[in-house]
Amino acid sequence: MERIKILLILTGLIFTNFIIAQEKVKLGVNAGVNYSSLRESDNIFRKTDSDFAYLVGAKFEYIINENISIITDINYEVKKTSYDVTVASNQDDPWFPNTNLKVKTNQNFLTVPMLINFKFGSSNTFFLNGGPFLSYLLNAKSHTQGNVYADESSKFKKTDFGISFGIGKIISLDDKNDLIIELRDNYGLIDINSNLYNDFNEVKTNSLNLTVSWSFNL
């Protein structure tokens, strides 16, 4: 809860400056794909595999000078993982073999990073950024072949916190509009397990995002 309060205060300060000095503000929308995984301290029960999903959201940039700015996004992000389970037959008969199933889990988050962005290169068209992110779990659902769904929200904690690092390219469309391509890694730092497999298994997130953004001056 304290992390949420701090992030809201910082976001409020940025929007206050937005009202005072609009020439220093850029807005945008973004969309892309992500490759998500779970880092586990104990995977004796099952191995979780990475998978691809997507994200969409809005972008806000406050320009400090020609090289440095502060960026925050509000992204709806789907983090998808999968694992294999074996359903044992109740009959000791070769005609009733065990069944292997692939279970896929979608964790749906609202993710808000707070990043320092540094532009470099010819005409400042390349950039690096980094900073903390905070995610809020909306829900988590799993499904198997045959579209058998189960709500797994209670197995995960509601908040995730970590560090984001990104690198990208800015393509100027005109004086007010830019196209931005970015590769960003969101590295979760806290345990989100809420009795996922057992109380002793630490589960931390990681997602690699490839996004395309349209950014514009007001």
N, C-alpha and C positions, 0 to 999 in steps of 0.2 A: 504493500500500500504506500509506503514512503517513497518508493521509486516512482510510482504513478504520480504522486503529488509533485515531486521534483520535476518530472518531465512535463507536467501540465504548466508549472510555473515558468519553465524555460520557454515553452511554446507560447505562453501568454505574453512574455517579454518580447518575443520576436514579432508577434502580431501587433503589439503596441508600436514598435518601431515601424512596422509596415504602414500604419495609419499616418505616422509623422513624416515618413520619407518614402513615398511610393516609387521614386526613381531608383531605389536600391533593391527593389523586389522583383522576383520573377516567379511565375506560377507555371504549373505543368501537369500533365497526366502521363502515366507510365503503365506499361504492361510487359509481361515477359514469362519466361519459363524458369522453373527452379528444379534443382536436383537435391533432394532431402535425404538425410540419414539420421539415425539415432546412435549415439555413442553410449555403450552400456558397460558397466563395471563387471557385470556377471551375466553372460549369455548362455549359461548352462542349460536353460530350459528351451531356448530357441534362438536362432540367429535371425536378426532383422536385416532385411535387404533395403538398399536405397531405391528410390523411384523418382520419376518425373511428374511434375504438376505445373501449376501456374500461379501468377499473381497479377493484380490490377490495383491501381491507386492514384493518388494525387501527390504532387510535388510542390514544395515551397522553398525558395532560395532567397536568403538575405545577403546581399553583396557588401562586403567590408571594403575591399579594394579590387583592383583588376586581377589579382592572383588568388585572393582568399575570400571565401564565402561560407555561410552556415546553411546547411540543407537539412530539411526534415521531410519525410514521406509519411503518408498514411496509407498503408497497403493492406488489402485483403489478400491473404496468402494461404494457399493450400499446400500443406506439407504431406506428401504421400510416402508411405513405407509399406513393406510387405514381409510376410514370413510364411513358412511351410509348417503344416501340422499333419499328423497322421491319426486318422480315426480308426481305432482297432475294431475288428469284427467281433461280434459276440459269440460267434460259432467257430469251433475248431474244425474248420472244413476248408479245403483248398478252393471250393466253389464260392467261398465268402471271404475274399482277401481283404486286407486293410486298405483304407482309402486315403490317398494323399491329397490334401487341399492347399491351395494358395489363398492366404488371407491378406487382404489389402486394407490398410487403415489410412483414412484422410483426417488430418488435424487441420481445422480451419481457424486461422489466426487473424487478428488485427495487429499489424506490426508497425511500430513507430520508431525509426532511427533518428538520432541527432548527430549529424556529421559535420566535421570540418573539411571543407573542400579546397584543395590546392591545385590551381591551374598552371600548366607549364607548356613549353614547346613553342613552336611557331604560331604566333597570334593567340597563344594560350588555348589551343584547341585540344590538348590532352589534360587529364586531371587524375589526381589521387584523392581519396577521401577516407575518413575513419572516425569512429566514435561509438558510443553505446547504442543499443537498441532495446526496446521493451515490447514484448508481445503479450497479447491477451487471447486466451483460448476461447473461441466461441463454442465449438463442439468438436467431438471426435467420433467418427463412425467407421466401422469396419464392414467389409462384405466379402463373400466367397463366391465361387462359381454357383450360378443359379440365382445370383443377386439376393442372397440371404443377408440382411443387414442387422447390425447390432450397435447400440449406442455405447461407446467406450469413454465418454467424457469424464466419468468419475475416476478413471484410471490415471488421469493426468492432472497436475496442478494447473490452476488458471493462468498464472503468469510465468513468463520466461524472460530472461535477461541475459544479454551477452554483448559482444563486440562485433562491429561490422567494419570490413575493409573493402574498398572498391577501386577500380581503375577503369577509365573510359575515354571516349572520344566525343568531342563536340563538333557537329556539322552545322555550320551557319546556313540558314535558308534565306534570311534577309536581315534587315536591321533589328527586327523585333522577335524573330522566331528561330529556334535552334532545334535540331534533332540530336538526341544524346543516346549513345550506346554505352552500356556499362556492364561490367562483370563484377559482382559483389558477393562476398562470403559473409554469412551471418553465423558466428560461432557462439553457441550457447554456453553459458558459464555456470548455470545453476541446475540442480537436480529437479526434473519435472515429474519424477515418478510418484504416483499416489497409489502405491500397491499395484503397480503394473503387472509384475510377475511375483515379486516378493518385496518385503520392506527393505531388504539389504541391497537391492540392485539400483545403482545410480543410473539415471537415464538423462542424457543431455542432447540437445538438438544441434544440427548443423544443416545449413542450406546454402547452396551455390546458385545465385540468381543471374540470369542474363536478361537484361531489360532494354527496351527502347522507349525513350521519353520524348514528348513534344513539350518544349519549354518556351514561354513567351513573356515579353515585357508588358507591363500595364500601360 
